[in-house]
Amino acid sequence: MMSRDFKILEHFIFSKDSSISALSGVACVGNDLYLVGDDVGYLLKTNQKNSISRATVFEKIPLFESSKQIALSAFSKEAKPDFEALSSIIFDGQPQLLVMGSGSTENRKKALLYNPANHQIRILLDTADYHFLEHAFELTGGADLNIEAVCSNKNNLYIFQRGNINRFHGVLVFDLAKIQEGKSLENTLISSFNLTLPALEGSASGISDACFLVEKNLIIATAAVEQTLNTYDDGVVLGSFILAFSPDGKTLYTHLIQDTKGQTLPIKVEGITWLESTSDGEVFLLVTDSDGGDSEVLKVLLSHSIFANQ
């Protein structure tokens, strides 16, 4: 039976020859929509007002200072920066993009800040910050670090561990103003909490992205179910959930993403961003990581009924 409070408005699948194969994050700044893949060192940019189609032209924005050819090509699994989290945050009074590596290997321990206004890129979180995250039991529960989501409201930065291995879904909350002052993550930690996430066919889900809906004071997140035994290897994808949490991590809404016939879509949703409010509810854009197959983009509606009682 289809849920009345969730609806897929648009669904586009990138062909294998489109060079877009491992989407892991999505965010908006103004009218611009940005995508990132976990195996590339650049952002993809287009106008968010356009429906994404085969004809969509993306501008590539390099995140590393290297020869353009290297900067704009895909990395091997061993060498990739594994940018798993992309979020729009207000930093130094301007909307900027935080691009965060998963931290699951040494070359994945970097978080960059890109300012669309002047195209400047700086390192926001370095190896020392990731060392702190690695050893923060409140985040990992003792498992290997695997950052999959980051989001913020006006005051706080939320960093999420994908805890599908040990079913420990930790979240750390940091003081954004202190981070802007140049203080380390260790010296800006405010609080932590654990999420309760659904399972599918006995397999645990793990947070795959999150965005903060400031007007509703809610975190809207996605969680993917993948049969894997570690933070490095890919596994069989069973499906994905869309969820709503209070700012302190209480689960308020859970929905398994299905097609119009009520069949679970075997997709690994890796990115979510808010697009607009309509008379029917809130519209979000989801992106999937294909793990070698086709990447997909879904525009979805969460109806007003979800937010009415929160």
N, C-alpha and C positions, 0 to 999 in steps of 0.2 A: 504494500500500500504506500502510495506516494505521500510525502509530508506536504502539508499546505503552507508551511512557513519557510520552505526552501524551494528555490526554482532555478534551473539552469537557463539563462537567457541566451547565451551564445556559447558555442563550442568549436574551437578551431584546432586542427592537428597539423603541426609542421611536418612536411615531407622529410625523408631521411637526407635528401640532397640540399636541404635549406641551410645547413651549417649551424642550425640551432638544435642542440640535441640533449642538453643537460641543464635545463633551466632550474635554478635553485633559489631565486629571490626576485621580488618585484616591489617597486615603490614609486610613488608619484611626488614630483615637486612642481607646483603650479599646474600647467597644462601638459607637462612632459611626463611620460611614462618611461621608467627605466627597468631593464631586466638584467640579471646576471646569471651566468652559468658556473657550475662548480669546477669546470675544466678549462676556463679561459681567464685571461687577465685584463678584460675590458668590460665595460657596460654597454648595453644596447639601449638606444634612446629613440622614442617615437612620440607622436602626439597622442595623448590619452583619449582624445575625442574620436579618433579613428578606430573603427572596428579592425581588429587584427586579422589579416587575411594573407593569402599567398602574395598579394601585391604590396604588402606593407614594406616600406623601406626603413631600415634601422641604421642610425648613425652609430659607429663604434667609437667608444671613448676609452683609450688606453689607461690602465691604472698603474702601469710600471713604466719607468724611463728606460726603454731599451729600443733596439731597432724596431721600426714600425712592423716589419714582417713578423718578427718574433712576438711582439706585443699583441698582434691581432690574430694569432693562430692558437689552436687548442694545445693544451699540455697533455703529457702522458699521465696515467693515474698516479705514478710515483712522484712526479714533479709538480702536479697541479696545486695551485694555492688553496683550492677547495673553499671558495667563497660560498658559504651556505646561508648567510644571513645578510639581507639588504633592508635598510629601513631609513625613512626620512626623519631626521631629528632637527630640532632648532638648536643651533650651536653658534655662539657669538652673535646671537640675534638674527641669524639667517637660516633658512631651510637648507640643510645639507644632507648628503647621503652617507650613511655609515655602512661600509662593506666589510663583513667580518668573516675571517677564516674559521674553520671548525676546530682547529687546535689538535686534531687527531694525530698529526705527525709534525715534525719540527718545522717544515716549510709551510705549514698551515697555521702558524701562530702569528698572525698579523691582522690588525683591523685598520682600515683606511677610512679617511674622511674626505669626500669629494664635494667641493663647493661649485655648483652649477653656475653661480654668478660670475666667478672669475676663473673657473676651470682648475683651481689649485687643488692638489692632492697632498695630504699629509698623513703621517702615521699617528693614529690616535691611541691604539693599544699595542704594546710591544711584547717581546718575549717575557719580560718580567711580569707583566699583567697576566699573560697566559699561564705563567708558572703559578701565580696566585690562584687562578681559576682551576688549574689542574689539581691543586691540593686543597681545594675548598670542598670538604665532605658534604656540606649543605647543598652543593650544586650537583655533585657526581655520585654521592653515596658510595664512593670508593672505586667506581668504575673508571675506565679511560674517558678522558675529556672528549666531548663531541658536541660543540655548539651548533645549534641548528636555527636559532631564532633570536632576534633582538628587537626591542621596540621601546618607545618612550612616550610619556606624556610631557607636560611642560617642565616637570621637576625631576622625574626619575628615569633612569635607564634600567630596563629589564633584560637580563641575559638568561637564556633557556638552554638546559642540557637535554639532548635527545636520549632519554633514559630507557630505551626499549630493551637493552641487554639485561640490566638488573632491575628493571621496572621502578627505577628511582628517578622521578621527573622533577629535578631540582630547578629552582629559579632564584637568581640573586637580584636584589634591587639596589641600585647605586644612586648617589646624589649627583645629578647632572651638572649642577652649578659648580661643585667641587672638582669634577672632571674637567670642566672648562677652565678652572684655575690651574690646571696642570698636575693635579694630585693623582697618585696611582690608584688603581681599582681597590687595592687593599685598604687604602685610607679614605675611601668614599663609600664603603659598603653600609647600607642602611638596615636591610633585613633580608630574610630568605623565606621561601615556602616551597611546599611540595604540591604538585598537581596530581589529581586522580584522573587517569585516562582510561578510555575503553579498550577492550580487546576485540579481536575478530578471529573467529575459528580457533580460539585458544592462543593466538599470537598477540603479544603486547603491541600497542601502538606507541609511537614516540613523537614528540613535538617536532614539527617540520618548519613552521614559521608562525609569526604572530604580528599583529598590528594593534595599536592602541586607538580605540575609537573615543577620542577625547570628549566629544559632546555627550556621549552616553556613559562616560567613565567606565568603559569595559575593554577588556582584552579579547579580541577575536583571533582565534588561532586555528591552525590545521595540524592534524596528527596523521602520520602514515603508518601503515602496518606492512612490515617487510620481514620475511623470514630469514634473518641473518644472525650469526653468533658473535659478531664483533663490530667494531666501529669503522672498519676499513673496507670489508667486502660487501658487495651488493647481494641481495637475496630476492626470492620470489615476492612480488608485490601483490598483496591481497586487496588493498583498498585504502581509502582515506576518510577521515572525519573532519568536520568543521565544528568548532566549539566556541562558546563564550564563557569568559571567566570574569569574576570581580577582580579589582586591582590587587587583592590579597590572595587570589588563587582559588576561590570557591567556584566550582563548576555550576554554571547556570543554564547551559544548553549544549546538547550533543546531537549531531546528525551524521549518519553514515551517507556518503555521497553516492547516489544511485541515478540510473537513467530514468526516462519517463515510464518505463515498464516495471520499475521497482527492482531492477537488477543492479547489484553492487558493481560500480565501475572499478576495474582493477588498475587504478592509477595511483601514482606516488606524488601527491600534491606537496610541493616544496616551497611555494611562495604564495602570500596573500597580501593584498593591499586594498584599502577602501577607495572607491571611485566617486560615488555620489549618493545623495539622498533623493528618493523619488516619492511620489504619493503612495507607493506600495510598500516601501521599506528602504533598506540600505543595500547598495550595490557594491560588490567586491569583485576583484579580478584574481583568479587563481592560476598558477603555472605549475607544470609537472616536470619532473626529472625522468627522462626516459630510460636511463641506464643502458644506452645503446640503441633503444628503439625510437619511437616518435615522441617528441615533446608536444604538450598540449596546453592550450590556454582556454580557461572557462570564465565567463562572466556570469556571476550568480547573484540572486536576490535573497536576502534574509528579510522576512516580512516584519512589519511593525509589532506583531504579536509577540515576537521574541524579546523585544526590548520594553514592552509595555509594563511588565511587572518588576523590572530590575531596579 
